[in-house]
């Protein structure tokens, strides 16, 4: 009898866990955002420096509305992916870059690391960064946020390099 009760309890817990996961999948959507930075050609080698990034407007309220929810019903926002792509000059690769770290903040909230990549050895024109597992609710719900990009180069640049930052945020709404 005890074995049957234990099996019933384990089965019920598995069904509940599976159901919660399915509900989260139904209430999950993605918001793509992008911005651009320019790495200037007059920087030094092997020392970290910051690249100015304009404020990014989120339009999150509109995105939430388009996905049949509202900001107060969002329970989790995380960064799913962050990709850097060189847009100019067209023949440039990331071979010049040793490391990159990108941080996010708002006027009201402290800065947290968003994504990074160290020991970059890539002849590609685009690279995927390693995303952190930070909760980003307050940043994406804000009207705008700031990105701070810190890079270390491995070679001297002879011309400015323009890089597009593509981000994909995973949003999970609360069903209540």
Residue pairs with C-beta under 8 A, 6 or more apart in sequence:
23 175
24 172
27 69
27 172
27 173
27 174
27 175
28 170
28 171
28 172
28 173
29 67
29 171
29 173
30 80
30 168
30 169
30 170
30 171
31 58
31 60
31 63
31 140
31 168
31 169
31 171
32 166
32 167
32 168
32 169
33 56
33 58
33 166
33 167
33 169
34 164
34 165
34 166
34 167
35 53
35 54
35 56
35 147
35 164
35 165
36 87
36 162
36 163
36 164
36 165
37 51
37 52
37 53
37 149
37 162
37 163
37 165
38 51
38 160
38 161
38 162
38 163
39 51
39 151
39 153
39 157
39 160
39 161
39 162
39 163
40 157
40 160
41 156
41 157
41 158
41 159
41 160
41 161
43 49
43 153
43 157
44 153
45 153
45 154
45 155
45 156
46 98
46 152
46 153
46 154
47 152
48 150
48 151
48 152
49 150
49 151
49 152
50 148
50 149
50 150
51 149
51 150
51 151
53 146
53 147
53 148
53 149
53 165
55 144
55 145
55 146
56 144
56 145
56 146
56 147
57 143
57 144
58 140
58 141
58 142
58 143
58 144
58 145
60 71
60 140
60 141
60 142
61 70
61 71
63 171
64 70
64 71
64 73
64 74
64 171
64 173
67 171
67 173
69 173
71 141
73 173
73 174
73 176
74 137
74 141
74 171
74 172
74 173
74 174
75 172
75 173
75 174
76 135
76 137
76 170
76 171
76 172
77 135
77 136
77 137
77 139
77 140
77 141
77 169
77 170
77 171
77 172
78 131
78 133
78 134
78 135
78 136
78 169
78 170
79 114
79 115
79 131
79 132
79 134
79 136
79 167
79 168
79 169
79 170
80 131
80 168
80 169
80 170
81 128
81 131
81 166
81 167
81 168
82 102
82 114
82 115
82 128
82 129
82 131
82 165
82 166
82 167
82 168
83 126
83 127
83 128
83 129
83 165
83 166
84 94
84 100
84 126
84 127
84 129
84 163
84 164
84 165
84 166
85 125
85 126
85 163
85 164
85 166
86 92
86 93
86 94
86 125
86 126
86 161
86 162
86 163
86 164
87 162
87 163
87 164
88 160
88 161
88 162
89 159
89 161
92 125
92 161
93 122
93 123
93 124
93 125
94 120
94 122
94 123
94 124
94 125
94 126
94 127
95 121
95 122
95 123
95 154
95 155
96 153
96 154
96 155
96 157
96 161
97 120
97 122
97 151
97 152
97 153
97 154
98 118
98 119
98 120
98 151
98 152
98 153
98 154
99 116
99 117
99 118
99 119
99 120
99 151
99 152
100 116
100 117
100 120
100 129
100 149
100 150
100 151
100 152
101 113
101 115
101 116
101 149
101 150
101 151
102 113
102 114
102 115
102 116
102 129
102 147
102 148
102 149
102 150
102 165
103 111
103 112
103 113
103 114
103 147
103 148
103 149
103 150
104 111
104 112
104 114
104 136
104 139
104 145
104 146
104 147
104 148
105 111
105 112
105 139
105 145
105 146
105 148
106 138
106 139
106 142
106 144
106 145
106 146
108 138
108 142
109 138
109 139
109 142
111 148
112 132
112 134
112 136
112 139
113 132
113 134
114 131
114 132
114 134
114 136
114 147
114 167
115 129
115 130
115 131
115 132
116 129
116 130
116 132
117 127
117 128
117 129
117 130
120 127
136 169
139 145
140 169
140 171
147 165
149 165
